[in-house]
Amino acid sequence: MEGKANVEALIAKFQFGRLLNQDQNGRRITLLGSIESQAALLTAERAAFPSSTETIQAFLASISSVENIGANDIYHWYLASTQPSSSETSSSPLPSLKLNLIYPCTQKHISKYSSQTLRMVTETPSIYRDYVLPLMQRDRSSGRLDWIFNIIEGRKEQEDIIVRAHNTRTGALTEIDQEGFLLLPDLNWDRKTMSGLHLLALVERRDIWSLRDLRKKHVGWLRTMRDKLLDATVKVYCEQGVERDMLKLYVHCKSCNLFASFDPFDKTFNQSFNVPDQPTYYHFHIHIVHVMLEASGHTQSTGKAFGLENLISQLEMMTDPSPSLPYVSDFPSRGDRTLPPMTTGGSGDQTIIQDDSGISASAQGQGVEHDAGMQNVELTYFLGEESDLWKEVFGPLKRGDLKAT
């Protein structure tokens, strides 16, 4: 026991020199220092949360210094501490927690955040058209996009907007409208650690509901968005040393999630928690992250996200779709989803709609587009057994209760 005590005493003897590294979005630090005049490296990482009833109750009782940092509809986000309210070195303890409160929550929220078995599925173009899209359309009128439109339309969380690309609000999808976007911080980012930088660009156009709606004709728009987002991010954070080649842009399968982990905006991006997922809503957005966050492995695992550059390249190389030769891409994803409403031109000249195949088309009798795009791609991803997609589509398909066309 004496040897163990001596080893444990080394930590108290550690003399801090300088911070060498901070990764996993600030959850782990590596320090250079010394012990008894000899160089020493100390890595500190936050421990796992407790799982027993007693320790969870003790943990909840220890939460103090709660500070609200955002609220939108039923979603509320906080910084808090589990340190004592008094401190020898500071009048207020440093925040050690980010909290996400969903209140009141629904059964869908409970299912979504519960531990569950994962399944790998392949969503063919026909499965998307016949089964997945109807689910999306069913959720479309549920009001689950209200919290997004609260932000876009200036009613909520305006203080969190880093950049707003102004557009005219005519109600029609003008060229300016199509390039409008809001740039906001992911609430899993502490807004200080540049190596953990994570932003979200919420586009204002409403005809692109998900990755499935992207066509070869959107390559120019995606390139424009990429350049604008990189320029905007560098302009805001250049004094903190952020450069263009330090940033990665990506999208999720089905445009999943805004604001992550404890999932504020994203309502599940699950950086390192539980189950990767299908989106809780369908409104196209782009993630902007620091490459060091990517390197830490906690933003996207292989297949979890689709790099924007790769997406542009894939769309660019597409030719006319062939039913016998589908394009194949891999993505992971999970459960809930919702869609934006259709946008109607103020003059009544044009209505953007979504047809059975998920392809946007004009309502002026021009018919449905058939150009090459992500509507012809097979998507392979994983989802939880509690998700609507598993319960209503892929589970019945596996059992033979539904037929794949």
CORDASUL-V217277 format. One line per field, one symbol per residue. phi: phi as a letter, one per 30 degrees, with the letter a starting at -180 (. if undefined). psi: psi as a letter, one per 40 degrees, with the letter a starting at -180 (. if undefined). A space follows every 50 residues. Layout:
phi->???
psi->???
This chain:
phi->.dddddddddddddcdcadcabbhhidbbcccabbhicdbcbccbddddd bdeddddddddddbhdbdclaahccbbbcabcdedcbdcadbdddcbccb ccadccddddddcddadcbdbccdedddddbdeedddddecdidceddde decicbhddcddbbddbdcdjcddededcdaccbddddddibdddcebcb ccdddbccdaedddbeddeddddddeddddddddddcddcidbedccbca bceihdhbichhgeddhkchebchcdbdddabadabcbbdddddddiccb deidbcedddddddddddcedcedbddbbcbcabddaabdddccdddidb bcbbcedicdbddcidicdbddlddccdccacbddddddddcbddedddi dccdd
psi->ddddddddedddehhhcihdihaffeehihihaihfeiiihhhhhhiiii eidddddddddehifhhheiihbehhiiiiieiidiideidhiiheihih hhhiiiddddddeihihihhihhiddddddddddddddedeeeeeddddd ddeedifdeehdhhhiihgedigiddddeiihhihheeheedhdeehhih hhidieehdaddehideeddddddddddddddddddedeeehideeihhi iihffihhhaiefcddfgegdehbhiiiieighhihhhiidddddeeedh ihedihhdddddddddeiahihdegiihihiiiaciiiiiiihhhdeedi hhihadeehhiiefeeaiifiiaeeeihhhiiiieeiddddecdddddee dihh.
